[in-house]
């Protein structure tokens, strides 16, 4: 990849199509500041550029993780709160960039995932956590609320009572409870965490990439629209996918009883 970013490490595995972004402020528990927000966006843009000269879709999935052994991201730097850190429309709105990114983004959570860090994870498509991780919205202790939609996200995932409990009390919950409430997708034993996440990501990256992108698009539409509008949108996506080489390959592989080889075209 190009020259290193200041606060994010970027890697791309051309064999699997998996990109990795590592938030690299371990001494600050990977807390969000302006530079980190910018670098997350820049890192995703670099990974997306892998598709430019590819024959098909090169980038199949992105893993977002935190450096060190203590935190995925412990929230925003308290001294740096502003309209930008609250997820306002700006060049630093990394939440929106993650949410709208075409390839699926997996939050690999090991340690504290708090405040803006939890909102960053909630912007991702999947959230996988180690058993020792902890989740919460501590903003109420500063006299504010989660400013990038944390209450909105958790209300949709777990209901308003859970969202209000997390945001009003500001206390941490365990990874297991977060999974039980539907806030994260799964929780793994600490010793098995790396292998389990690798298996999940490898499996996801092996799926038909154009279909995966369309499914992500469909799910976003479902949250934002009524049922009839969503059904029409899915029908349009379905017709588009029928015209792809990936569909032809999938149908041929099914008829020949073999594993398909999708190329994203």
Secondary structure, DSSP 8 states (H G I E B T S, - for coil): --S--SSEEEEEETTTTEEEEEE--GGGTT-B-HHHHHHHHHHHHHHHGGGTTSSS----EEEEEESSSSEEE--B-GGG-STTTTT-SSTT-HHHHHHH-SSEEEEEE-SEEETHHHHHHHHSSEEEEETT-EEE-GGGGGT---TTSHHHHHHHHH-HHHHHHHHHH---EEHHHHHHTTSSSEEE-GGGHHHHHHHHHHHHHTS-HHHHHHHHHHHHHHHHS-HHHHHHHHHHHHHHHHTSHHHHHHHHHHHTTS-------
